[in-house]
Amino acid sequence: MVAPTWNLQWTIGNVRVTRVEEVVTYIDATALMPSFTPETLAPHRDWLVPHFFSDRNDKMALSIHSFVVESDGMVIVVDTCVGEQDRPLPNDLGFPDRLDTAIDGGLSAVDMVLCTHLHFDHVGWNLRAVNGQYVPTFPNARYLFARTEVEHTRTDDHMEVLAPSIDPLITAGLVDLVETDHQLTEDVRLIPTPGHTPGHVSVLIESNAASALITGDMTHTPLQFAVPELAASAFDTDSALSTQTRRDIIERFVDTDTLVLGTHFAPPTGGHLRRSLTGARFDT
Ligand SMILES: [Zn+2]
């Protein structure tokens, strides 16, 4: 586990995106993608090691971070990491303090919180404990969840555990249920990328002829762009659909100028899709 020391920032036309890291951890790729084998990685090692797979033991880098998107005078936090509710990290890394420092005006300047989907590592800091009570981490924000995603949580036993990060916000009237193609600002909108979960969204930024895509968990590692059928089937609700979504996203953005920002990609985190024999290479 590596203690975060720095943030990354990108400018896309009039939009600024800042990566604020909670933690980068190294996992067995099979824990996420059971069909992964060393042979899956071998043809792609030259560009995946060392940023995205360890050069020592082939473990996969899994970064947990938020993206802070500033557009049209609005501050949007995309995904809120693991947090501390019933799932304490080994060390309190002071993530809300780092977010507070990274945002002009601090946590209270955040206008919107967008969760790409409602898995634990994307909703954890929606609330935080203050004097023994959970309060919204972003006191002036609307929380945006896809309507289909919230409906899915009501039918999935798995998701019970997430209720503390979601339900108090709904009860307090702080949640806007949005469609999966919702427009957040003139330059920022959601696009549906289902498969990992039914209401999963990615975030598309288009500003002054520049563009960027925040993936969410339609892919967890650039290796899944190279091998689109390599599904995160340990967690996907529909791996055939997540594979189709990756193929669609590759076809739409490969060999374009669109910057791809990976929600679980370790630094350098951003890159471009370049066509390869099997799918797309992630060119940093
Ligand atoms: Zn995730």
Residues whose N, C-alpha, C, O or C-beta is under 5 A from the ligand:
A	BS01	ZN	D121 D217
